Amino acid sequence: ESYRNASKHIAVLAFPFGTHAVPLLNFVLQLSDACPHTMFSFLNAQQSNNSTFPKNLDKIKSFNVWDGLPEGYTFRGNPHEPLDYFLKAVPGNFIKAIDVVVFETGKPIDCLITDAFYAFGADIADELNIPWVALWTASPRALFVHVDSDVIRHHVGINGPKDKPLDFLPDFSSIRVADLPNGLTSGDIDAPMPALLYKMGVSLSRATVIATNSYEDLDNTVVNMLKLRFSTFLNVGPFNLVSVSSSTVDDSHGTLDWMSKHEAASVVYISFGSVITPPPHELHALCEALEECEFPYLWSLRGNPKKQLPLGFLERTSSKGKIVPWAPQQKILEHPSVGVFVSHGGWNSVLESINGTVPMICRPFFGDQQLNTRTVEVVWGFGLGLEGGTLTKEGAKQALKLILSSQEGKKMREKIRVQKELACKAVKPNGSSNENFKTLVKLVSNSYQQ
Ligand code: U2F
């Protein structure tokens, strides 16, 4: 059945920054298989649609919304700038686009799916009298701190001591104030993004379903707390075990062949996600550590390696290393030669590390990344943070050696293997994510068929 012939119409509102639209699209792809007679309109900023949206999907059509950028705007390297403009344009740009889609297709909207960031989804859904499904694309733990913002603020204050543990929350005693996203209890709590996340925490109780890209066993205590808060909080991931988006399998730089030339569990894979490049002195520190330890490395680096890395580094390590502008990360992490993943701790990277059973070294930058780092290190024990939170030559050397060539590294690999098994079990028929997904489909279709 094609987009035009469907009798039901679901509008999807994507968040066009970081790796948000890809998991949302994966979620919608799964739903489109499970919901017959339903068409999906995927509303997103043009740039993000161009990079995430494959051509020719039968039941899913993409539409561009205004990105809020002033005319003639040129990106000068600050990733927060386009985000701030975009946040000024919401929800008006989406409301307008929904009107256009309804007019063009002649089909009213029966259900709204949004990135959970969009607290205003609650109002749009109320206005249209339709269900609202919110997809949280990061970890349950990162969601929980936003849902419980007021409790956390009450206990630790605003801009209070950074090393205070959050021991007033179950299973948070090893998490400190410093691990919370910026703007939750420190920094500018009224800035656009923190304000949006705060509103999200308050509005999510109005969602018909809150779905997340994780699985029940990964952070079970936190998941159970969320289930107590929201009767329809459903872990339906990890999506990377269900579907792999086309952008992550492109291997035009021959990285998989290169990986195959190396010994098992020996290669350092480096990637700081889709948004961030570490500052020059940290790039240099990492290069020096790699060079001194002589570990083979594969580095997905945005920018210009010749300009950003130490003079002569590329030449000196050419037999040991490979630098590419984009790598098929999921496949690299599944490759037997990879031994450690140096990462920024983005949620998709954590899930892909679990899938590949590769211990992580995390250098977090913003949002949930510090909380993920701490959780990986202290709660799950399959990776390391860095002393002082940044890359230094000695810190990187120590962490790389520990994971690649010590007993502790082996233990981490064991721990992550256990997680991989649990993740695989969750997405199997009768597994928790699979069952949760069926519940989600029922909840959505019952509510809009009435
Ligand atoms: C934001 O995500 P990021 O894009 O910064 O980071 P990840 O969640 O780790 O996702 C990166 C994705 O890009 C892929 C990689 C991941 O699926 O496989 N990728 C690739 O295929 N090839 C490359 O060379 C480099 C990356 C945000 F910054 C995070 O804090 C959030 O946790 C996340 C989810 O909400 O979104």
Boltz pocket constraint, residues with backbone or C-beta under 6 A from the ligand:
constraints:
  - pocket:
      binder: B
      contacts: [[A, 17], [A, 18], [A, 19], [A, 20], [A, 137], [A, 138], [A, 247], [A, 248], [A, 271], [A, 272], [A, 273], [A, 274], [A, 275], [A, 276], [A, 300], [A, 325], [A, 326], [A, 327], [A, 328], [A, 329], [A, 330], [A, 345], [A, 346], [A, 347], [A, 348], [A, 349], [A, 350], [A, 352], [A, 366], [A, 367], [A, 368], [A, 369]]
      max_distance: 6.0
